[in-house]
């Protein structure tokens, strides 16, 4: 789901810190909007940018986003149900015992698409950023120490393998006669039975990586050479300012059309 895809595209060639800076600005702006229009526009812009500029196959991208589309839908549905049980003035829609004001509808839809937009941006970064380049960019551009940089890379590479470790624990437990996801009680207790083995696996892996890093003298010298140096070139700056100009202009246009909304105070 969150794994790097090796291909050649505009987004793949961009510096990881530049992409993170763009995502940070977009995240701040989309979190300031309390109307659903801007989060929807942000989601669509992120989706088409990843698809076209990231050269990610449409079927692959949709398959990865499907689970988050479902989560976002049920999140909005649960919020509408909870908000619909309140009896407030200014009801604009009712369904049986459920009654909603305009503020309730706007609130649920905005938060749902905001989550979807943030997940899409994060997924686009992971799909188009090689872990090695991310760590080198942290070390060379952000001046993070080599020790912390390689520790971050070890953690970053372990996350995609987490599902494989969970499957291995489930198989090991089933071989020993412990049922998994068979019955309501088993489904409820399954995550708790997996937690401790996962912690043990993570601790052992961390210990092996620490020994490997120490045996190679990592962090003993301040000056180090690198097999590849990640730089910020002119194309990165063009991408950075172009993305910000387009996104900020979109926010300004929606603000002028009274479709941005800084707070719920303006929603009747």
N, C-alpha and C positions, 0 to 999 in steps of 0.2 A: 504493500500500500504506500508506504513512505520510503521508497528506495530510489536511488539515482538511476537514470536511464541514459546510457551512453549514446550520444548522437551529436551531430554538428548543427548548431543553430545560433541565432543571435543571443538568446538568453544563456546558452551554455558558454559562450565566449565572454560574457560579462563578469566583472570582478564580484566575488561573493559579498564583499562589504558594501558595494554600490547597490546591489540588489536588496540587501538588508536595510539600507538607508531608505530606499524607495518604499519598501514594505512598512517601515516604521512610520513614515509620513502618512501613507495611506491608512494605516491602522488608526492613527490619531484622528484624522479627519472623519473617517467613517464612524468612529465612536462618538463624535460630537453631533452626529445627525440623529434626530429622533423621528424622522419620517422615513417610510420604507423605500422611497424612490432612490435615494443616494446609495444605500446598501445594495439594492438590486442592480443599480448601474455599476457599482464596484465589483460585484460578483461577475457580471457579464463581461466587464472589461478584463478582469483577471483571467476568466475562463478562455476568452478568445486570444488573449496575449500568450497564455501558456500553449494553447493549441497551435497558433500560427507562428509566433516568434520563437516558441520553444520546440517546435517540430515534434510535438507529442501526438501520437495517433489518437484520433477522436474516440475510437472504441476503448482504447486503453485508458484515456482520461475519464471517460464516463464511467467505466467500471470502477475506477478508484474513488470517484466522487459519489457513487451510488449510495453507499452506506451513510455518508454525511447528508445526502439529500433526504434520506429516510429519517435520520436523527433530527434534522432541522424541521421536517414536517411534523413529527410527533412532538417536538418541543413546542412548536406554535400551537398544535392542537391541544396539548395539555394546558398551556397558558390560557387559551381561549375558554376551556372548560372551567378552570379555576376562577377566571375573571367573570365568567358568565353567571356564576352563582351569587355574585354580589348584586345587591339591589341599590342602584344609584340613579340619580336623575340624569336626564338626557339620553335615554335609550334610543338607539337608532336601528337596532336589529335584535330580534328575539326568536328563539327556537325552543318551543316547549317551556321548560323552566329556566332556560338559559337566556340571559339578556345582556347585551353588550352596548357600551357607549362607543363613540368614535375613538376616544382615547384608548379603550381596551383593544380594539381592532388594530390601531396603529402601533400600539406597544408590542403586541404579539408578533405581528408581521415584521416589524423593524428588527427586533432582537433575533428572530429566526434567520433572516437574510444577513444580518450582521455576522452571526456565527458562521454561516455558509461562506461569506466573503473572506473572513479571516482564515478559515480552513483552506480555501482555494488558494489564497496567496501563499500560505505556508507550504502547501503541497507543491505549488509551482517552484518554490525555492528549492525544496528537497529534490524534486525530479530533475532539475537543471543544474545542480551544484555538486561537483565531485567533492567528497569529504576531504581529500588531500588538499584541494585548492582552498577550501574553507579554512582549514587549520593554518595553511601557509599565509593566507590573507590576514588571519588574526595575529599571527606572529610578525609579519612584515609591515602591514598597514596600521594595525591597532596596538602594536608593541606589546602584545601579550608574551609572557615568558615562554620559552620553549617547553618547559616541563608542563605548564598548564595547557599549552596548546596541544601537545600530544596526548595528554590525559583527556582533553575534550574530544579528540579524534577517536580515541578508544571507546569512549562512551557513545559517540555518534554512530560508530560502526556496530556497536552491540545492539542498538535498538531494533534494526531490521531483523536481527536474528532472534528476537524475543519470542515471536510466534512459534518458531521452530523449537525453541526450548520448552515452551508450553506444551506443544504436541508430544515432545519426547517424554515429559513428565507424565502426561496423561497415559501414554502407551505403557510406561513403566508401572504405573499404578494399576492399570487394567490387567497386566500380566500377573500381578501379585493378588489379583482377585478383588480389587477395589473398583466398584462400578463408577462410571463417569457419565453424567447427563442421562441417567436412567431413573426416571421418577423425579417428582418435584423436590424431595429432600436432597437428592444427589445433585441436582442442578443448583440448589441453593448453597450447598457446602463445598462444591467443586472449586470455586476461586480460593477459598481458605486453604484447601489441601494443596493447591499449587503454589501459594505464596512462599512458604518456607523453602521448598526445593529451589525456587527461582532465586531467592536470596542467597542460598548456598552456592548455586552456579555462578551468580554475579560476583560473590566474594572470591571464589577460586579463580575466576577469570581475571579479576582485578589484581590478585596476588601474582599471577603468572605474568601479566603485563608489566607490573611494577618491577619484578625481578629482571625481565627482559630489558626494560628501560635503564635500570641501574647498572646492569652488566655491560651496557654499551656506553656508559659514562654520560648519560643524558643530564645536562644541566651543570656539568663540572666546568665548562668553559663558556665565557660570555659570547665570544665571537664564534659563529658557526657558518659553515657553507651549506648550500641547499642545492639539491639536484635540479630543482626548478624554482624559479622566482616568479611569484604572482605580482603583477604590476597593475596600476590604474592608468590606462591609456586614454587617448582622445575619444575612442568609441564608447568607453565607459561613461565619460562626462556627458557626451551627447545623449546617451541613453538616460542618464540620471535627470538632466534638465528637461529633456523632451517629455519623459514620463511625468515629472512634477508639473510642468506647465499644462499638459493636457488634463491631468487630474484636478489641479487647482482651478483651472478654467471651468471644468465641469461642475465643481462645487460652487463656484461663483454664479454660474448661470442658474443652477437650481436654487441658490439662495435668492437671486433676483426674482425668480418665479414663485417664491414663497413655498418651495418644495424641499427645503433643507431642514429647518427647524432645529434650533439649538437646545431647546428644552421642551418638556411636556406642558409647560405653563401656557404655551400658545395654542395647545390643542384643547378644544372645547369638549 
